Structure formats: structure tokens, C-alpha cells
Amino acid sequence: MASGVVRLGFIGAGRRGRELMDAARRAGAVPVAASDVSDDALREASSRFNVKVYRDVDAMLSGERLDAVVVSTPVRMHVTHVIKALEHGLDVLVEKPVTLSIVEANELLKRVRGSDRIVVVGFQNRYSDAVKAVRELMPSCNSSMFAGYWYWTIPPIPWFRRRSETGGQVVEQVIHMFDIARFLLGEIETIYASYTERGRDTEEDRGLGFENWASYSVAFRFANGAVGSIHSTYALYPELGKELPLVMFDVVCREELIRFTGFNEAKLYRRGGEPLTFKSNVDPTLGMFKSFVQAVLTRDKKLVPTVYEDAYWSNVTVLAANESALTGRVINIKDYAKGGSP
């Protein structure tokens, strides 16, 4: 790459793709090309970021001099696009969830391990200053429990309303919280989930194209013996966020409580002491891209805490939650991963 400049191609130029173009540019990378099937998305990307646009992914990958690509297409296309990029010798940043299939997850893991390329997953919340500060406290925390909730409404993006497209809220959205639970407390060993369509099962909901579970309750146990639970829902209304936080989670240690309001602010409560506040004043997505750019330039994977080899387990964990909800069984995460071996 010339003069330390990372040239990026974008597979997917929709709303999220353009947000990532902006973050990449602010991080010092150069968006040079974008592919999408939507002419409107391509026109917007070209106008805002002066990128060369393609309707065909292969044409972009073959015709442009790129150092890496960013994948933000619909979930079912992620693995195909990541593999195409790897075959062209490119590093990759791919949006979460990477896949809805344990077989695909394992096939991609095999490909990544057999490559010298860097594949990073868009778990941007690991780059939050608040999350990083709390993680530094964890070795001295006798962790006992993780407890969180994520309350939301019917997704505003129509295809997100179909679980066949996104895997449901736990896989599409709450995967971020499971990833932070793993980042702070370690691997999840077993998981049990129960979901319901009740609460979003009216004619009005169906008329809006909602074909999904409405509410989700997940219990799990970490390998270190700590326990956890996460609850989420699509049954509420967006204005509720003006009255109370829609995303919160706690980490409970011996005589300590760490409470996150969202992912960019946390408070530590200890017996006999004043609460300590940790805040992130920098956009975590910008931090993620800065780390990705440096990793591409230096070939140092340690600069990015969300490489696929690690992020794989967050994806597997939420797929295992869905498996539990569908079968009524407690799922052992490692056994579930082995069962999907290609």
C-alpha cells in the first residue's frame, strides 16, 4: 500500500455501509469503491464519498487496487463476500452477525485460519473507553453475575422484521451484549433460551411484515462459574427511550456492582466508597476503524480485539441460544460448535 494509506472497497453501500464509509474516512482510510445492487445507494455513496461504484462485487474486487474491504450486506451474503475478499488477498471488516448458520461459521473459521489475512467483525462496543476501563478491573473482580436487557420496538428497516433474514433480535442486535459479556467475564459454557411471538402477533404487526419472535429470555453460565441472563424485546415503542434507558446491563462482583447504561457509560459501586464513572467520549466505531487501519498497515492482529477467531464465539453463542429456544434444551456451546463442523 502506497505511503501508508489504506484503500478500502465497500461491499454494501446502504445506510450502514455509508455510516462505515464515514467512520473509515475519519479514521484516515480512503474509501475508493463501493458495490451494491441499489442504484440509489450507489448514487448516494458516489455523491458523498466520491467512490467509484459497481453493481457487481466481482468486478469491483478484480478492477480496483484495494487493501481491504468492508462488508455490510444482508446477513445471508456475509460469508460469501468475506470469502471472495480473502480469495483476492484482502483484509476484511464484516458487520455482525457474520452468519445465521453454524456450518457457515465453521467454514469461514477454517478459511480465516488458513489465510494470512486479517478478518475483523464489527463489534464496535469493545472499542468503547468505558468498556475497556471496566475490562481492566475484571482480573480483581470476583465476578458472580451478568444481567442485562435490551428493549426496542418493531425494527424500522423492513427486512430486519423477518427472522429468516436476521435470526431474530438476539442474533441481529443483542449479539452486541453477548459479545461484551464474553469480553468482560470470559466464555459462555451453557445456554438456555425461551422466546415468544406474543406481544407482536396482531394483524397490524403482520401487516407491517413482522415475522419474528417478539420477546426473548436467555440464561447462561460462564466457564468461570458465573451466571448470566439477558432479556430483550421488540414489543415496545421507540418513544420510551426518552423516558428510560432501553439498553442496560450489570456486572456483579463480590460487594461491587458495575452498571452500564448503554455501552459508553458505566458506574462502579463499592461498599464504603463513592461511585466511579467511566465514559467514552470517542465514537467506538471510529476507534474500531482506527485499530483496523493500523492492523492492516502493521499486520498486527493484536491491535484489534474483534478478529473473527474470537468473534466467532459470540456468533456461535447467539446461534446456540436460538437452538435452545427452538428445541427446549440447554445447549453446551462447544458441543454445538462441533456439531456444525463442515
N, C-alpha and C positions, 0 to 999 in steps of 0.2 A: 504494500500500500504506500502511496506516494506521500512523503512529508508528514507521516503520522496521521493522515486523515482517513477516517473510516467511512467508506462509501456504502450506503445502505439501499437495498431494494425492499419494497413493501409488498407482501402478498396479502391483499385485502386493503382497500382504501376507503372503507366505510367510516362511520362515526369513530369507532375505537381506533381504526387504522390511522386516521388523521390526528387523533389525540397523541398517538405514539410518534407520528412524524414530528409533531411539535416538540415533544419531550426529547426526541433524538437530536433535533436541531439545537435545542437549548443546551444539550449535553456535549455539543461540539462535533457530532457526526454530521454527515452530509447525505440527506435523502436525495437520491438521484433518479429513482424509477419506482413505479407502482403498477401493480396489476390488479384488475377487478373485473367482474362481469357486468358491473353497473356503469353505464356511461355517465350518469350524474355524479357518482362517486369519483370517477376519474377526472371529470371536469373540475370538480371542487379541489381535488388534490393537486392538479396541474396549476390551477389558479393561485392557490395558497402557498404551495411549496416549490413551484417551478420544476416539477419532476416530469420525466418522460413517462408516458402512460402506455400500458399494454392491456389488452383483453385476454391475452394468453400468457400463462405463467411460464411455460417452457420458452417462449420467445424472449421474455424478459431475462430469464436466467442464462440463456445462450447468447443474447445480444448485448448485455451490459457488463461492464467491468465492475464487479461488486466484491466487497469484502465480507459482507454478512447480509442476512435478510431478517425481516420481522414478519411473523405470520399472525394475522388476526382475521382469518376467515372463519366461517361456521365450524363448529367443533368437529363434525364428521370429516372435515377435509384437512385438519391439522397434521395428522401423521403423514399423509401423502405428501403434503407440501414440505414438511421438515425433511423427509427422506429425499425428495427432489433436490433440495438445497444442499444436503450432505453429499449427494452424488455429484454436485457441481463444485465441491470443495469449499463450501461456505459455512461460516458460523451462523447460528440461528438464535433469535429470541422469539419464543412462541407464547401466545396467550394461553391462559388456563381456561377450563380444564384442557389438558392435552388430548384426551380421548375419552369416549364412553365405553371402551372395550378393554378388558384386561388382556386379551390376546394382543391387541394393537399396542398396548402399553409395554408389554414384554418384548414384542418385536422391535419397537423403537429403542428400548433399552439395549437390546443386543446390537442394534445398528450404531448407537452412540458409543457404546463401549469398544466397538471395533473401529472407531474413527478417531482421528486426531483433532476433530473439530469441537468447538465449544457450543453446547446447546443449553440455553438458559430459558427458564419458564417464568412468566410474568406474575410472580408472587411479589408484587412491589412492596407489600407491607413489611417484609423482612428488612427493608431499607429505611424504615421509619426510625428516627432518632429515639423515640420513646420505646419502641420495641427493642432496639439494640441496647439501650441503657438497662432495661429490665433483664435482658438476657445475661448481662454481666453480673447481675445479682443472683442468678439461679444456682450457681455452684454452692452458695452458702444458704440457699433456701431449702428447707426440709419440705419439699412440695407434697401436698396431700390431695389437691383437687383443682380441676379446671372447670369453670362453669360459665356458659355464655348463651346469648340469644341474638338473633338477627331477625328483626321484624320488618316486613315490607308489604308491598301491595302487588296487584297484578302487574307483571312486567310491562313497561311501556313499549318495548320492542316486540313486535308480534311473534316472531319465531321463538323467542325465549319462553313463550307461554306453553310450548309443546314439549313435554318431557322426552319425546322421541328425538328432539333436536338438541336438548341441553342436558338431559339426565335428571332434571328436577333441581330445586333450589339448593339442596345440599351439595350437589355436584357442580352446578354452574356458579353459585355465588358464595355459599357458606364454606366452600373449599378453602377460601382465604383464612377463615377462622381455624379450621383444622390444621392448616399449614403452620399458623402461628402457635397453636397448641403443641405441635411436634417440635417446632423451633425452640420453644421455651422448656418443655418438660420431657422431650425425647419421644421415642417411637411408641405408637399405639399398638397394643398387642391383640386385644379382642374388642369387638364392637357389636352392639345390638341396636336396631332401629325399628321404629314404628311410625308409619306415615298415614295420613288420611286425606281424602278428597273433600271431606266435609268442611264447609266454610267457603268453598269456591265452586260449588256444584249446582248453581242455579242456571236457568235458561239464559239469563243475562250474561253470566260468565261464559257459557258455551258459545253464545252469540259473539263474544269477543275473541273467540278462538282459544280459550283456556282449556287445555287438555293436559292437566298436571295434578300432582298432589298439592294440596293447599297448605298443610301444616306437617311439621317434621319434629320428631323427638328421638335423639340419639344418645345412648350411654356407651361409655367405653372405659377401658382400663389400659394404663400405660405399662410398659415393660418394667419401669422402676417401682410399680405397685400403686402409684397414684391413680385416682379415678377421675372421670370427667363426664360432663353432659353438655349438649348443645341443643337448643330448641330454635326453630325458625318457622316463618310463616309467610305466605303470600296473601293471607286473608284480610289484611288491614288496609288502610288508606294512607296516601303519601303525606297529607297534611299533618298527620300525627307526629311527624318528625319535628314540627315546630313547637310541640309541647313536651316531648321527652325524647331521649336518645333511642334510636332504632337499632343500634349495634353496641352491645356492651359485653364484656367478659371479665371474669375474675380469675386470678391465680391465688390459691390459698396455700400458705406455708404454715409452719408452726408459729403461732402467735403473730402472723403477718398476713395482711391482705393487700394484694396488688390489683387495683381496679382500673380497667381500660374503658374509656368512653371513645368508641371508635378505635382506630389503630394509631392515632397520632397524639394521644394524651393518656397518661397513666398516673395514678396516685398510689403511693405506698403508705400503708397504715401499720404502725408498730406500737406495741404496748409501751406507754410511757414517753412517747416521742411525738413530735409534730409531724403531720403528713408531709411526704416529699412528693413533688410534682415533676413529672418528666414530660416534655413536649417536643414535638417535631415541628420545626419551623421551615423545613425544606420539603418540597413535594417528593414523596417517596418514589414516584415513577421517574422523576428526574434523576434521583440518586441511583435507581436501578440502571438507567441508561448510561450514566457516568461510569459505573462499575463495569458494565458490559463493554463499553468502548475501550476502557483500559485493559480489560481481559483480552479483547481482540488484538490490541496493539502489542501486549506483552506476552500473550499465550499463557497467562497465569490464571487458572481456574479458581484459585483460592480467593480471588478478588470478588467473585460472585457467589453468594450463599444459596442461590436458587438454580444451580445446574440441574439438568434433568436427572442425573443419577440420584440426587436427593429428592427433588420434586416428584419423582416417580412415586414415592411412598405416600405423598399427600393425595395424589390421584388414585392410587390403589385403595387408600383408606376410605375415600368417599364412595368409590365403586362398591367396596365391601359393605358400606352402610346400606346402599341400595339393595344389594343382595340379601342382606338381613331383613330389610323391610318386605321384600318380595317372598322370602321363604319362611320368615318367623324364627330363624335360627340365629344363635350367637356365632359370629364369624371370626375365626382366627386369621389375622391379616396375612401372615407369612404363608399359611396354607392356601389361602385364597389366591395369593400371587402365584404360587407354584401351579395351581390348577389352571392358570391361563397361559402356561408356557407354550410357545409356538412349536 
